[in-house]
Amino acid sequence: MPPCATRWEPWQQTVADGREASGPLCLFNASGSEAVIISPLTKVMTLSPWHRHWPSTGTGTDGQSYWGIDRDIETLPPGYKAEVILVYSPYGVGQVFEDWGDAMRRYSGQGAPASHWSSGLDKVGYWTGPGLAFINFNWLKPEKKETSDELSAVKVHNWWYESEANRTEAIVTWAANNNSLPDGLGNFEQPLVVVCSAWSSNTTYAEQNNGSYSFLVDGDYSLPTEQYGGVSDFQKQAELASEWLTNVSQAAVQAGVTLTLSQALPSMLLAAAQLPAVTQVRVSERYSTIDSHQQWDIGLASLLPAALRIAPFKDTFWSQSKEPGYPHPGSEERNPILQALVATLSTGLVAVGDSADAIKSSLLAWCCRSDGVVLRPSTPAVAIDDHIVKSALDASSGSAATRHVWKSLSTISVAGNQTGVYHQGIIVAVNTSGGYKVTPEMIFPRLFKTDVSDFLSNTEPEESEAVECGQ
């Protein structure tokens, strides 16, 4: 379930229960000046919330929320203990998320995640898959089966491995498909971002199929990955899912690779905050030029991973509006500039999905150096408190929020005669026609409320207008 901002009412039905809502619940006042977060602290993949919706008992408890062991758990070991944390901030929603994230990481003793950008992943990457110019390698002409030398990492989607004939996401053998890559993966010079979607019940690795590894087989799928919601043992055994995710992270560390979570439940993200191999999570929907939804809108969804020091990932995008030869007529990217901007400020990987000879290098030059290294900010772009409050009020009145105002920060260390650390604030404003007043207090409430104005060099707390950016 995607994150939502809305007014809290006893009859509110947009707040989900169970595992889909197992992340933090943030409550704030109408001005956004005060906020509190409640979330699991320990046993994060076992605890889940339940919200009492009106009408129910008529006893005055309507609209209350409870946290406890998930209802699907069948047995618990003796002495099993789970804890919930509550964090309050008088400085608003953004600050309470930062304070909560710091508390979660301190409690677990987890330091900074592994580097996101090792092995060339600091540069603009190249993506293949549904909705992109290279859907798979089968329909392309041989002379087009190449990628630009200026790009670094290449993502190979679920066309690359041996899968079930009618379920391409179901892995039979995680090795190159002879039809798509007869020479295997060895010919790629760039680092690879390799998709591992789901394991088939017929996977050749399972002991049940004369393989060498222990798998949980349940229907058409088996352990691991997105079948977390389909493998019943994950739901019934208290610590099985957490143990599996921990083992995946440990194996990744030993292999010297990092992990990106996609379509992860909030509880997985809370657990991943303790796993050094997990460096980013996809917070957007899958990119598509056919659907008209605002896939780039990740300002609210980025709050959670940013607080846990995990990079939000926007997914790929076309660098130009039209893609020559694309097999789906009518497909169009309405705003490549906005897509590139959001991808860069997300601090996640930046990756294009055009055909190799149609990449708009002039657009990519805005977000990276001449050698392809992306110029990321120090913190992910997230929605400002004023935007979150207005989104909640708009949602409760039945209207969708159309204005988007996000903030980010770049911290720069300078050596030489001007030795020091400098901070540059960044504001992103989308669909703000008619004007949107933004003050420094709205962007950095804790900074200006505590009168530490020297944090921003030569910045006076005067009112200013945000930049207007049309979609």
C-alpha positions as CSV (number, residue, x, y, z in Angstrom):
1,M,0.0,0.0,0.0
2,P,1.6,3.4,-1.0
3,P,2.0,6.0,1.7
4,C,-0.9,8.5,2.1
5,A,-1.5,11.7,3.9
6,T,-5.1,12.3,5.1
7,R,-7.1,13.7,8.0
8,W,-7.5,11.3,10.9
9,E,-11.1,10.5,11.5
10,P,-12.9,7.7,13.5
11,W,-14.4,6.4,10.2
12,Q,-11.2,6.7,8.3
13,Q,-10.8,3.7,6.0
14,T,-7.6,4.7,4.1
15,V,-5.4,3.6,6.9
16,A,-4.7,-0.1,6.3
17,D,-4.3,-2.9,8.8
18,G,-1.9,-5.9,9.0
19,R,1.4,-6.4,7.2
20,E,0.7,-3.9,4.5
21,A,0.6,-1.2,7.1
22,S,3.5,-2.4,9.2
23,G,5.6,0.7,8.8
24,P,5.5,3.9,10.9
25,L,2.3,5.9,11.6
26,C,2.9,9.6,11.7
27,L,0.3,11.9,13.4
28,F,0.6,15.7,13.1
29,N,-1.5,18.7,14.0
30,A,-3.4,20.9,11.5
31,S,-0.5,23.4,11.2
32,G,2.1,20.6,10.9
33,S,4.2,22.2,13.7
34,E,4.0,19.1,16.0
35,A,4.2,15.5,15.0
36,V,4.6,12.0,16.5
37,I,5.6,8.7,15.0
38,I,4.6,5.2,16.3
39,S,6.2,2.1,14.8
40,P,7.7,-1.3,15.6
41,L,11.1,-1.1,17.2
42,T,12.0,-4.8,17.4
43,K,10.5,-7.8,15.7
44,V,9.6,-5.4,12.9
45,M,8.5,-8.2,10.5
46,T,6.2,-9.7,13.1
47,L,4.4,-6.7,14.5
48,S,1.5,-5.1,12.7
49,P,-1.2,-2.5,13.4
50,W,-4.9,-2.7,13.7
51,H,-7.2,0.3,13.4
52,R,-10.6,0.4,15.0
53,H,-12.9,2.0,12.4
54,W,-16.2,3.7,13.0
55,P,-18.9,2.4,13.4
56,S,-17.9,-0.5,15.6
57,T,-18.5,-0.8,19.4
58,G,-19.9,2.7,20.2
59,T,-17.8,2.6,23.3
60,G,-15.6,5.6,22.5
61,T,-12.7,3.6,21.1
62,D,-13.5,4.2,17.5
63,G,-10.5,5.6,15.6
64,Q,-7.9,4.0,17.9
65,S,-4.9,2.1,16.7
66,Y,-3.2,-1.0,18.2
67,W,0.1,-2.7,17.6
68,G,0.6,-6.4,18.3
69,I,1.8,-9.8,16.9
70,D,0.4,-10.3,13.4
71,R,-2.8,-12.3,13.4
72,D,-1.4,-14.9,11.0
73,I,1.4,-15.9,13.4
74,E,0.5,-19.4,14.7
75,T,3.1,-20.0,17.5
76,L,5.6,-17.9,19.4
77,P,8.7,-19.2,21.3
78,P,8.8,-18.8,25.1
79,G,9.9,-15.4,26.2
80,Y,9.2,-13.8,22.8
81,K,9.4,-10.0,23.2
82,A,8.4,-7.3,20.7
83,E,8.7,-3.5,21.3
84,V,7.1,-0.4,19.8
85,I,8.7,3.1,19.7
86,L,7.0,6.5,19.9
87,V,9.0,9.6,18.9
88,Y,7.7,13.2,19.3
89,S,9.0,16.4,17.7
90,P,7.9,20.0,18.1
91,Y,9.5,20.8,14.7
92,G,7.1,19.0,12.4
93,V,6.8,16.0,10.2
94,G,10.1,16.0,8.4
95,Q,12.0,16.4,11.6
96,V,10.1,13.7,13.5
97,F,11.0,11.3,10.6
98,E,14.7,12.2,11.0
99,D,14.6,11.8,14.7
100,W,12.7,8.5,14.5
101,G,15.2,7.1,11.9
102,D,18.2,8.1,14.0
103,A,16.6,6.4,17.0
104,M,15.9,3.2,15.0
105,R,19.5,3.0,13.8
106,R,21.0,3.8,17.2
107,Y,18.9,1.1,18.9
108,S,20.0,-1.5,16.4
109,G,23.6,-0.4,16.5
110,Q,23.7,-0.1,12.7
111,G,26.2,2.3,11.1
112,A,26.0,3.7,7.7
113,P,24.9,1.4,4.8
114,A,27.4,0.1,2.3
115,S,28.4,2.5,-0.4
116,H,25.6,2.8,-3.0
117,W,28.0,3.9,-5.7
118,S,30.8,1.3,-5.7
119,S,31.8,-0.5,-8.9
120,G,30.8,2.3,-11.2
121,L,27.2,2.7,-9.9
122,D,27.9,6.3,-9.2
123,K,27.3,7.0,-12.9
124,V,24.2,7.1,-15.1
125,G,23.0,3.6,-15.8
126,Y,21.0,1.9,-18.5
127,W,17.8,0.0,-17.9
128,T,16.0,-2.7,-19.8
129,G,12.5,-4.1,-19.2
130,P,8.8,-3.4,-19.6
131,G,7.9,0.1,-20.7
132,L,11.4,0.8,-22.0
133,A,13.0,0.8,-25.4
134,F,14.8,-2.5,-24.7
135,I,11.9,-4.6,-23.4
136,N,14.0,-7.6,-24.1
137,F,16.7,-8.6,-26.5
138,N,14.5,-10.8,-28.7
139,W,12.7,-8.2,-30.8
140,L,15.7,-5.9,-31.4
141,K,17.8,-5.9,-34.5
142,P,21.3,-7.3,-34.0
143,E,23.0,-4.1,-34.7
144,K,21.1,-2.4,-31.9
145,K,22.1,-4.9,-29.2
146,E,24.5,-2.5,-27.5
147,T,24.6,0.2,-24.9
148,S,26.3,3.6,-24.9
149,D,30.0,3.6,-23.7
150,E,29.1,6.7,-21.7
151,L,26.8,4.8,-19.4
152,S,27.9,2.6,-16.5
153,A,25.7,0.0,-14.9
154,V,23.3,-2.0,-17.0
155,K,20.1,-3.5,-15.6
156,V,19.0,-6.8,-17.2
157,H,15.3,-7.6,-16.5
158,N,13.5,-10.9,-16.2
159,W,14.2,-11.8,-19.9
160,W,17.8,-12.7,-19.1
161,Y,17.3,-15.9,-17.0
162,E,15.7,-19.3,-17.5
163,S,12.0,-19.0,-16.5
164,E,8.7,-20.7,-16.7
165,A,7.2,-20.4,-20.2
166,N,4.0,-18.7,-19.1
167,R,5.4,-16.9,-16.1
168,T,8.6,-14.9,-17.0
169,E,9.0,-13.7,-13.4
170,A,9.3,-17.2,-12.1
171,I,13.0,-18.2,-12.1
172,V,13.8,-21.9,-12.9
173,T,17.5,-21.3,-13.2
174,W,19.2,-18.0,-12.4
175,A,21.5,-18.2,-15.4
176,A,21.5,-16.6,-18.8
177,N,18.7,-17.6,-21.2
178,N,20.3,-19.1,-24.3
179,N,17.7,-17.4,-26.5
180,S,18.4,-13.9,-25.2
181,L,22.0,-14.1,-24.2
182,P,23.7,-17.1,-25.9
183,D,27.1,-15.9,-24.8
184,G,26.0,-15.3,-21.2
185,L,26.6,-12.2,-19.1
186,G,30.4,-12.2,-19.5
187,N,30.4,-9.9,-22.6
188,F,29.0,-7.0,-20.6
189,E,31.9,-4.6,-19.7
190,Q,29.7,-2.5,-17.3
191,P,28.6,-3.5,-13.8
192,L,25.2,-5.2,-13.9
193,V,22.0,-4.6,-11.9
194,V,20.5,-8.0,-12.1
195,V,16.8,-8.7,-11.5
196,C,15.8,-11.6,-9.2
197,S,12.0,-11.5,-9.4
198,A,10.6,-14.7,-8.0
199,W,11.5,-18.4,-7.7
200,S,9.5,-21.0,-9.4
201,S,8.4,-24.1,-7.5
202,N,10.3,-26.0,-10.3
203,T,13.6,-24.2,-9.7
204,T,16.6,-26.4,-10.3
205,Y,18.2,-25.2,-7.1
206,A,15.6,-26.8,-4.8
207,E,16.2,-30.1,-3.1
208,Q,12.7,-31.1,-4.1
209,N,13.9,-30.9,-7.7
210,N,17.2,-32.7,-7.1
211,G,19.0,-29.4,-6.4
212,S,21.4,-28.6,-3.6
213,Y,19.5,-26.0,-1.6
214,S,16.6,-26.0,0.9
215,F,13.6,-24.2,-0.5
216,L,10.1,-23.6,0.9
217,V,7.8,-24.6,-1.9
218,D,4.2,-23.4,-1.9
219,G,2.0,-23.7,-5.0
220,D,3.7,-22.2,-8.1
221,Y,6.4,-20.4,-6.1
222,S,9.1,-21.1,-3.6
223,L,11.4,-19.1,-1.3
224,P,12.6,-16.3,-1.7
225,T,11.6,-12.8,-2.8
226,E,8.2,-11.4,-3.8
227,Q,6.5,-14.6,-2.7
228,Y,6.8,-13.3,0.9
229,G,3.1,-12.7,0.6
230,G,2.5,-16.1,-1.1
231,V,4.6,-18.5,1.0
232,S,2.4,-19.4,3.9
233,D,5.3,-20.3,6.3
234,F,6.5,-16.7,6.1
235,Q,3.1,-15.6,7.5
236,K,2.9,-18.3,10.2
237,Q,6.4,-18.5,11.7
238,A,7.4,-15.5,13.7
239,E,11.0,-15.0,12.7
240,L,11.3,-16.9,9.4
241,A,10.9,-13.9,7.1
242,S,13.4,-11.8,9.2
243,E,15.9,-14.7,9.1
244,W,15.6,-15.1,5.4
245,L,16.1,-11.3,4.7
246,T,19.1,-11.3,7.1
247,N,20.7,-14.3,5.3
248,V,20.2,-12.6,1.9
249,S,22.0,-9.5,3.2
250,Q,24.9,-11.6,4.7
251,A,25.3,-13.4,1.4
252,A,25.4,-10.2,-0.5
253,V,28.1,-8.7,1.8
254,Q,30.2,-11.9,1.3
255,A,29.8,-11.6,-2.5
256,G,30.6,-7.9,-2.5
257,V,27.3,-6.8,-4.0
258,T,24.6,-4.4,-2.8
259,L,20.8,-5.0,-2.8
260,T,17.9,-2.9,-4.1
261,L,14.5,-3.7,-2.7
262,S,11.5,-3.4,-5.1
263,Q,7.8,-3.4,-4.1
264,A,8.9,-4.0,-0.5
265,L,6.5,-3.9,2.4
266,P,7.2,-1.2,5.1
267,S,8.3,-4.0,7.5
268,M,10.9,-5.1,5.0
269,L,12.3,-1.6,4.9
270,L,12.4,-1.4,8.7
271,A,14.3,-4.7,8.8
272,A,16.6,-3.5,6.0
273,A,17.7,-0.6,8.1
274,Q,19.8,-3.1,10.0
275,L,21.2,-4.8,6.9
276,P,24.3,-3.1,5.4
277,A,23.9,-4.7,2.0
278,V,20.5,-2.9,1.3
279,T,21.4,0.5,-0.1
280,Q,18.3,1.6,-1.9
281,V,14.6,0.8,-2.4
282,R,12.3,1.6,-5.3
283,V,9.7,4.0,-3.9
284,S,7.8,4.7,-7.2
285,E,5.5,2.6,-9.3
286,R,7.1,0.9,-12.3
287,Y,7.9,3.4,-15.0
288,S,5.5,3.5,-17.9
289,T,5.0,5.9,-20.8
290,I,1.5,4.4,-21.5
291,D,-0.2,5.2,-18.2
292,S,-0.8,8.8,-17.3
293,H,-0.2,8.5,-13.5
294,Q,2.5,10.7,-11.9
295,Q,5.1,8.0,-11.4
296,W,7.7,10.6,-10.6
297,D,5.8,11.8,-7.5
298,I,8.0,10.3,-4.7
299,G,8.3,13.2,-2.3
300,L,6.1,11.6,0.3
301,A,7.2,8.0,-0.3
302,S,10.9,9.0,0.2
303,L,10.4,10.1,3.8
304,L,10.6,6.6,5.2
305,P,13.8,5.3,3.4
306,A,15.5,8.7,3.8
307,A,15.0,8.6,7.5
308,L,16.6,5.1,7.6
309,R,19.6,6.2,5.4
310,I,18.4,4.1,2.5
311,A,18.4,5.8,-0.8
312,P,15.0,6.2,-2.5
313,F,15.0,5.0,-6.1
314,K,12.6,6.5,-8.7
315,D,13.0,3.8,-11.4
316,T,14.1,4.5,-14.9
317,F,12.8,7.0,-17.5
318,W,13.0,8.0,-21.1
319,S,15.3,10.9,-21.8
320,Q,13.1,12.2,-24.6
321,S,9.4,12.3,-25.3
322,K,9.2,9.9,-28.2
323,E,11.1,6.7,-28.8
324,P,11.8,5.8,-32.5
325,G,10.7,2.3,-33.3
326,Y,9.0,1.7,-29.9
327,P,6.4,-1.1,-30.5
328,H,3.5,0.6,-28.6
329,P,2.0,3.5,-30.5
330,G,0.9,6.5,-28.4
331,S,3.6,6.0,-25.8
332,E,5.1,9.3,-24.8
333,E,7.2,10.7,-21.9
334,R,5.5,14.0,-21.1
335,N,8.3,15.6,-19.1
336,P,11.8,14.1,-19.5
337,I,13.3,17.1,-17.6
338,L,11.2,16.5,-14.6
339,Q,12.0,12.8,-14.6
340,A,15.7,13.5,-14.8
341,L,15.5,16.1,-12.0
342,V,13.6,13.8,-9.6
343,A,15.9,10.8,-10.3
344,T,19.0,12.9,-9.6
345,L,17.6,14.5,-6.4
346,S,16.3,11.1,-5.1
347,T,20.0,10.1,-4.4
348,G,19.1,6.6,-5.9
349,L,20.5,5.3,-9.1
350,V,19.9,7.4,-12.2
351,A,19.1,5.2,-15.2
352,V,17.7,5.9,-18.7
353,G,15.6,3.4,-20.7
354,D,15.9,4.8,-24.3
355,S,17.3,2.8,-27.1
356,A,21.1,3.2,-27.1
357,D,21.2,5.4,-30.1
358,A,18.4,7.7,-29.0
359,I,19.6,8.8,-25.5
360,K,19.4,12.6,-25.1
361,S,22.9,13.3,-23.8
362,S,22.1,17.0,-23.5
363,L,19.5,16.2,-20.8
364,L,21.8,13.8,-18.9
365,A,24.5,16.6,-18.9
366,W,22.3,18.5,-16.5
367,C,22.5,15.8,-13.9
368,C,26.0,14.5,-14.1
369,R,29.6,15.5,-14.9
370,S,31.3,15.0,-18.2
371,D,32.5,11.6,-17.1
372,G,28.9,10.5,-16.2
373,V,29.2,10.7,-12.4
374,V,25.8,11.9,-11.1
375,L,25.8,15.1,-9.1
376,R,23.6,14.0,-6.2
377,P,22.6,16.0,-3.2
378,S,23.6,14.9,0.3
379,T,20.0,14.1,1.3
380,P,17.1,12.8,-0.7
381,A,14.4,15.2,-1.9
382,V,11.3,14.8,0.3
383,A,8.0,16.7,0.7
384,I,8.1,19.7,3.0
385,D,5.7,19.8,5.9
386,D,3.5,22.4,4.4
387,H,3.0,20.2,1.3
388,I,2.2,17.1,3.5
389,V,-0.4,19.0,5.6
390,K,-2.1,20.5,2.5
391,S,-2.1,17.0,0.8
392,A,-3.8,15.6,3.9
393,L,-6.5,18.4,3.8
394,D,-7.0,17.9,0.1
395,A,-7.4,14.2,0.5
396,S,-9.9,14.5,3.3
397,S,-12.0,16.9,1.2
398,G,-12.0,14.5,-1.8
399,S,-9.7,16.5,-4.0
400,A,-6.3,15.3,-5.1
401,A,-3.2,17.3,-4.3
402,T,-1.7,18.8,-7.4
403,R,1.0,21.0,-6.0
404,H,4.3,19.5,-5.0
405,V,7.0,21.2,-3.0
406,W,10.1,19.2,-1.9
407,K,13.4,20.0,-0.2
408,S,16.9,18.6,-0.3
409,L,20.3,19.6,1.0
410,S,23.9,19.5,-0.3
411,T,26.7,19.6,2.1
412,I,30.1,20.6,0.6
413,S,33.5,20.4,2.2
414,V,35.9,23.0,0.9
415,A,39.7,22.8,1.4
416,G,42.3,25.6,0.9
417,N,42.0,29.2,2.0
418,Q,38.2,28.8,2.5
419,T,38.3,25.6,4.5
420,G,35.0,24.7,5.9
421,V,31.7,23.0,5.4
422,Y,28.9,24.7,3.4
423,H,25.3,23.7,3.1
424,Q,23.2,24.5,0.0
425,G,19.4,24.1,0.3
426,I,17.4,22.9,-2.7
427,I,13.7,23.4,-3.4
428,V,11.7,21.6,-6.0
429,A,8.3,23.0,-6.9
430,V,6.0,21.3,-9.4
431,N,2.5,22.6,-10.5
432,T,2.7,25.7,-8.3
433,S,1.0,28.1,-10.8
434,G,-0.5,31.0,-8.9
435,G,2.5,31.2,-6.5
436,Y,3.6,29.2,-3.5
437,K,5.2,31.1,-0.6
438,V,8.1,29.3,1.0
439,T,10.2,30.6,3.9
440,P,13.4,29.2,5.4
441,E,11.4,28.2,8.5
442,M,9.2,26.0,6.4
443,I,12.2,24.2,4.9
444,F,14.4,23.9,8.0
445,P,12.0,24.4,11.0
446,R,14.3,23.1,13.7
447,L,17.2,25.2,12.4
448,F,15.3,28.5,12.5
449,K,13.2,27.8,15.6
450,T,16.3,27.2,17.6
451,D,18.1,30.2,16.1
452,V,21.1,28.4,14.7
453,S,21.0,30.6,11.6
454,D,24.7,30.4,11.0
455,F,24.1,26.8,9.7
456,L,23.2,28.4,6.4
457,S,25.9,30.9,5.5
458,N,24.6,34.5,4.9
459,T,21.0,33.3,4.8
460,E,18.4,35.6,6.3
461,P,15.0,34.1,7.2
462,E,13.1,36.2,4.7
463,E,10.1,35.1,2.8
464,S,10.7,33.9,-0.8
465,E,8.8,32.4,-3.6
466,A,9.5,28.8,-4.8
467,V,10.5,28.2,-8.3
468,E,7.6,27.3,-10.6
469,C,8.0,24.1,-12.5
470,G,5.3,23.0,-15.0
471,Q,4.7,19.4,-15.8
